[in-house]
């Protein structure tokens, strides 16, 4: 049983990262994170606060589109093409099939989110250029852009001369290379002077905020997979966007009426509350001593896991009754 689960998950992971749209969204995310350095300069207050907001919002939207399109690619397309019959006709239960698909999809999203977070860290380390006279952070540009160029070159070379898959090869090279680049940047300031490691990095609380955004992406992936059992790519994206939108406004639209209206109370508990995962506003509103308690992170993590379990249960029930023959 474990071997079958692993096979389905691995096949889904490889199939997901090989989708052209996966690489396109990942590349667009990196470009937007880089452009945020310039876009955040148009404020009258602290531009770096806007840079954090834009960066985390970009990570969230990237996770939304990756979840919707990838889930539709690995499930609804298989159902439409009837290739799913080759799996469930064997001694593989439909619940295991859905769980394996989710595990593979989540693994691909984790890789994408990890790489995007590394670019986010580099963009925050670079900071907003307040004026044209501000110097560029040369180590960030050297190591960051250098790792992207090298990995893309290796991927293209391997694809052209050896016939290897370009996205897979590029990600295989980029993941460790960009990780090393971020670590190397932590030892230099913008003038190449050696500094204590990580002293000029993004703060640990911001990384916790990014982790909570990852939890939202995980829940969105479960919603996307559940929607893909019945709908195609476009409708899956609409459902995911609606679920995320309702989750963002649930406190305002439903929370204030839960005591007076039964329907609002039920809807407030049924809709995922994204506000619990978005802590960057609280961190920016407080002082430098503002921290996120470990108990809060543990509570929100458990909440996200319960949401995923509930949504995947709906996905299993929906897929059990889905005609795939």
N, C-alpha and C positions, 0 to 999 in steps of 0.2 A: 504493500500500500504506500509506504513512504517513497519507494522508488518511482511509482507512478506519479505521485504528487510532485516529486522533484523534476521529473521529466516534463510534465505539463508546465511547471513554473519556469524551467530553464528555456523551453521552447518559446513561451510567451515573452520572456525577457529578451531573447535574441531577436524575435520577430518584431518586438516593439522598437528596439534601438535601430533596427534596419529600416524602419519606415522613413521615407524621405521627409515627411512632415515633422517627425521627431527632431531631426537634425536642424531643420529650418527654424522651428520654434526655439530651439536651444541657441542657435546663432542670433536670432532676433532678440532674445532675452539678453544675451551678452552685449549686443549693440545698444540696447536701451539702457542697460545699467551703466555703460560708458557715457552715453549721451546725458544721463542724469546729472553728471558732474557739471555740465554746462547749463542744463535747464534749471538747476537749483539755485543759480546765481541771481534770479530775478525776484528777490524778496527784500523787504525793508528790515528784516530782523536777522536771525541766525540762519544762514543758508544751509549749514550742515544739518540742521534739524530737518529741513525739507528734503535734503539728500537721503536721509534715513527713511523718511516716509515714502519717497518715490522708489527707493530700492526695495523695501519690503513689499510695496504694492506691486512692483514688477515681478517679484518672486511669486506672489500670490496669483496674479493673472497668468503667468507662465504655467504654473501648476494646474490652473483651471483648464487651459487649452490643451496642455499635454494629456491630462486625464481624460478629457472628453474625446479627443481624436484618437488617442492610443487605445482606449477601451473599445471604441467603435471598430477600430482596425483589427483588434485581436479577438473580438467576440461576434459582434453583429455581422461583420463581413464574412466570418466563417459560417454563421447560420445561413446567410443569404446564398453563399456558394455551396452550402451543404457539405463542406469539408469537416464540419463538426461530427458528422456521422461516423467518420473513420475512428474517432476517439470514443464516443459514448456507445458505439456498437460493441466495443471491447469491454472487458470487465472493469470499467471505470464508471463509478457512480456520478450522477450529475452534481451533487454537492461537492465532491472532490474536484470535479472539473472546474467549477466556479471558484473554489478556494485556490486551486492551483493557478488559474488565470489571474486572480487578484494578487497572489504572491509575486508572480512574474511581472505584472504591471507595476506593482509597488516598488519592486527592485529597480526597474527602469526609471521610475520617477525619482527614486532616491539618488541615483547617479546624476540625473539631470539637475536636481535641486542642489546636490553637493557642488557640482561644477558652477552652477549659477551663484551659489553662496560665496565661493572663492572669488568670483569676479566682483560680487558685491563688497567683499572685504577689501579688495584692491581699490575699488572706486571710493570707498569711505576713507581708506588710508590716504588716497590722493587728495581728497577734499575738494571743495568748491573753489574755483579761481575767482576771487573777488574782483579782480581787475586784470587787464591785459598785461600788466607789469609783473603779476605774480608768477613765480617760476613753476614749470612743470615738475612733477615728481618723476624724475628720470628712472630710478630703480623700478617703479611700478610699471612704467611704459616698457622698459627693457625686458623685465622678466615676464610680465603679463602678456603683452603682445607677442613677445618672442616665443613663448610656449604655444600660443595659438597658431603662429605661422609654422613653427617646426612640426607640430602634430598634423596640421593640414597638409604640409608637404610630404611627410612620411605616409599619410593615408593615400594621397594621390599617387605617389611613387609605387606603393605596394599594390594599389589597384591597377595601375597601368601595366606594370611589368610582371606582376605575379597573380593578378586576377583576384586579389583579396577584397573583401567587402570594405568599401571606403568608410562608411560611418562607424563600423565596428573597430576597424584599425585606428581611426582617428581618436575615438573615445578611449581606446586602450592605451594610446600614447599620451593623450591629453590629461587624463585623470592623475597619474603620478607626476607628470611634468608640471602641471599647474599647481599641484600640492607643494612640490619642492620650491616652485617659484614664490608662492605665498610665504613659505617659511624663510626663504632667502631675503625677501623684502623686509621681513621683520627685524633684520640685523642692520639695516641701513636707513638713514634719513634721506630726504630729497636731494642732498648734496653728496651722497655716497659716503658720509661719515658713519663709522660704526657706532651703534647705539645698543643699549640693553635690549635683548630680544623681546619683541612685542610691545615695547613702550610707546610706539607710535601707531598701534593697531586700533581697530574698533574694539570697544569695551565688551566685556563678557556678558553684560546685561543685554546688549544688542544681539549677541549670538543666541541668547535665550529667546529673545523676541523672534528671531529667525526660526528657531526650533518650533515655536508655537505655530508659526505660519506653515511649517512643514506638516504639523498635525492637521491643519485645515486642508492641505493638499491631500493628505491620506484619506480624510473623510470624503473629499470631492471625488477621489478615485473610486471609492466604494459606491458613491451615487452614480458615477459614470458607468461602472460595470453593471449595476442594477438596471439602469436605463437601457443599456446595450442589449439586454436580454430580450427586449421588446421593440426597440426603436433603432433607427439608423443613426448616421453620424450627426446630421444637422439637429435632429430632435434631441439627441443625447446632449449636445452642446447647450441647447435651449434649457433643458431640464437642469443641467449642472449650474448654468448661469442663474436660473431662477432660484435654485436651492441656496446658492451662495448669496444672492441678493437678499432673499428673505432672512438668511442668517445674519447679515450685516445690520438690517433694520429691525430685527425681532424685538430688541429691548424697547425701542421707541414705538413700534407699530403694535406690538402685542403685550409686552411686559407691563406697560402702565394700565392695561385693562384686565389683567388676569384676575384681579380680586373682584371685579364687578361683572364680568361676563364669562360664563362657562366655556363657550366656544373659543374665546381668546386664550383662556388658560390652557385648554387642550392643545391649541395650535402653538402656543408659546413653548410647550414642552415637547411637541413633535418636531418642530423646526430646529435644526442645529443652530446654536447661538454662537456666531462667529465673534461677537464682541468679547467673549471670554479669552479668545486667542490673540486679540490685537491689543498688546500692552505698550506699544511704542508711544502712544499719546500720554499715558501715565508716566512713563519714564522721562519724557521731555518736559512734562508739566512740573515735575518735582525738582529736587535739588540733586547735586552730584551724589549724594548718599542714598538716593532712591534705589532700592533693589527689589528684585522679585523673589519672594520667599520660596524655598524649595517645596514647601507644602502646597503652594499654589500651583507650581509646575506639575507636581505629582497629581493633584486633583484634576487639572485640565487634561493631563495625559490619560488618566483613567476615563474621563468623560469622552475623549476622542475614541478610545478603544471600545467603549460601550456603544458609541454611535456607529462605529465600523461594524461591530458584531450585529447590531440591529439591522443595518442597511444590507449587509451581506445575507442575512436571514431572508429578507425580502427578495433579494436577487435569486437565492436558491429556490424559493417558492415560485417565483415568476418563471424561472428556467425549467422547473419541473413540469409545468403545464404548457411549455412552449413546444409547438410542433416543429420539428427540425427535419422531418423526412420529406 
